[in-house]
Amino acid sequence: MDVSFRKVSQFNTEEIIGLSVGEEQDHLISDNTRWLLQAASNCGSVDYGIYYDDQPAGLISLIDPRVVQPDDHFQPDCLYVWRFMIDNKHQGKGLSKRTLSFVKDYAKLVGLKGVSLTTMDQEKGNALPLYLKHGFEPTGRRLDDEIELKYLSR
């Protein structure tokens, strides 16, 4: 399995926009067109296409809290996962595990102590079990009715 991460640009935006989650997860995340339009106006996010065997398979947006205005959503010492999705045709192939490993390594590389994110834990089909399985722990905070989770590098 070859997994790679490519920064979203004019060269791959169209193929990334075509990705989608399954119908049972639609309520959990914006479609990729809207997502990338929001990301374009959010100068703090870095967006990566997730590729499986050279085919687009997902999308992740990351925010370094040191380069944006202070915000309650950010732990000052953690890379923030703003959005994350794996296309419905590629779920169950280990891409989430590989992507979360990439994010943890990225945080370390840029000098942050860990990774934080929020997830819609009260909605059916949510990703809370996935994040807990990969070492994320609840911080005790809720932001925009989502649970905040944090992973600290060891």
Legacy VTK file of the C-alpha trace (Angstrom):
# vtk DataFile Version 3.0
C-alpha trace
ASCII
DATASET POLYDATA
POINTS 154 float
0.000 0.000 0.000
1.517 3.270 -1.116
0.129 6.288 0.762
1.318 9.805 0.047
0.316 13.344 0.980
0.303 16.155 -1.571
-0.375 19.782 -0.846
-3.641 20.875 -2.460
-2.953 23.191 -5.393
-4.353 24.106 -8.791
-2.894 20.812 -10.039
-5.004 18.513 -7.882
-7.989 20.524 -6.606
-10.427 19.109 -9.163
-9.669 15.481 -8.317
-9.894 16.212 -4.571
-13.277 17.933 -4.970
-14.653 14.717 -6.466
-14.116 12.753 -3.235
-16.947 12.157 -0.768
-17.773 10.263 2.387
-20.569 7.721 2.515
-24.186 8.817 2.832
-24.223 7.786 6.513
-21.374 10.264 7.192
-22.596 13.184 5.051
-23.959 15.030 8.080
-20.528 15.035 9.740
-18.535 17.128 7.255
-18.863 19.751 4.525
-18.473 18.652 0.938
-14.974 19.211 -0.444
-15.925 22.128 -2.717
-17.235 24.129 0.234
-14.356 22.931 2.410
-11.678 24.116 -0.022
-13.438 27.448 -0.565
-13.402 27.984 3.212
-9.759 26.893 3.359
-8.844 29.424 0.653
-10.122 32.232 2.878
-8.476 30.744 5.976
-4.854 31.751 5.456
-3.760 29.585 8.373
-4.699 26.182 7.010
-2.436 23.848 5.087
-4.410 21.338 3.041
-3.176 17.957 1.852
-4.684 15.464 -0.524
-4.302 11.911 0.725
-3.320 9.516 -2.070
-3.592 5.742 -2.122
-1.572 4.038 -4.859
-1.343 7.391 -6.643
-5.138 7.909 -6.613
-6.877 10.661 -4.579
-8.422 9.090 -1.499
-8.887 11.806 1.133
-8.281 15.321 2.365
-6.912 16.834 5.553
-6.529 20.468 6.661
-4.083 21.440 9.388
-3.585 24.686 11.290
-0.469 25.707 13.191
-1.776 27.871 16.076
1.389 29.975 16.048
0.583 31.497 12.651
-3.065 32.513 13.188
-4.933 34.861 15.482
-5.436 33.375 18.977
-8.608 31.296 19.053
-10.287 29.099 21.672
-10.240 26.190 19.244
-6.470 25.898 19.294
-4.222 24.392 21.925
-1.177 26.698 21.706
1.313 23.796 21.639
-0.583 21.500 19.252
-1.144 21.236 15.526
-4.902 21.517 14.933
-6.690 19.110 12.603
-9.314 21.423 11.153
-10.896 18.879 8.829
-10.247 15.280 7.808
-12.021 12.904 5.448
-11.381 9.636 3.650
-13.388 8.936 0.491
-16.066 6.268 0.989
-14.392 3.971 -1.593
-11.133 4.040 0.369
-12.373 3.635 3.941
-11.229 0.515 5.771
-7.823 0.401 4.039
-5.745 1.841 6.899
-5.594 5.367 5.459
-6.812 7.013 8.671
-4.034 5.337 10.640
-1.414 6.429 8.093
-2.828 9.965 7.975
-2.879 10.368 11.755
0.706 9.133 11.861
1.610 11.724 9.194
-0.073 14.467 11.268
1.745 13.440 14.452
5.079 13.450 12.595
4.253 16.814 10.992
3.548 18.336 14.418
6.899 17.111 15.724
8.698 18.350 12.620
7.374 21.898 13.072
8.212 21.917 16.795
4.771 21.375 18.326
4.131 19.033 21.264
1.147 17.243 19.817
-2.094 17.336 17.849
-5.570 18.540 18.780
-8.939 18.267 17.067
-12.665 18.256 17.708
-15.207 15.677 16.598
-18.987 15.417 16.593
-19.102 12.735 19.283
-22.873 12.895 19.766
-23.687 12.182 16.107
-24.219 8.741 14.615
-21.227 7.509 12.631
-18.741 9.840 14.352
-14.971 9.328 14.402
-14.447 9.384 18.190
-13.591 5.649 18.399
-10.993 6.092 15.638
-9.243 8.947 17.439
-9.295 7.186 20.822
-7.813 4.071 19.185
-4.903 6.193 17.922
-3.958 7.739 21.259
-6.081 10.897 21.367
-7.584 11.735 24.748
-10.471 14.038 25.724
-9.325 17.362 27.152
-12.577 17.954 29.039
-13.577 20.834 26.765
-16.436 21.076 24.285
-16.146 23.522 21.408
-19.121 24.240 19.135
-20.857 21.190 20.659
-17.947 18.918 19.707
-15.576 17.075 22.026
-11.968 18.267 21.971
-9.261 15.613 21.825
-5.514 15.925 22.178
-2.553 13.697 21.388
0.781 14.545 23.021
3.984 13.234 21.457
5.881 10.810 23.605
LINES 1 155
154 0 1 2 3 4 5 6 7 8 9 10 11 12 13 14 15 16 17 18 19 20 21 22 23 24 25 26 27 28 29 30 31 32 33 34 35 36 37 38 39 40 41 42 43 44 45 46 47 48 49 50 51 52 53 54 55 56 57 58 59 60 61 62 63 64 65 66 67 68 69 70 71 72 73 74 75 76 77 78 79 80 81 82 83 84 85 86 87 88 89 90 91 92 93 94 95 96 97 98 99 100 101 102 103 104 105 106 107 108 109 110 111 112 113 114 115 116 117 118 119 120 121 122 123 124 125 126 127 128 129 130 131 132 133 134 135 136 137 138 139 140 141 142 143 144 145 146 147 148 149 150 151 152 153
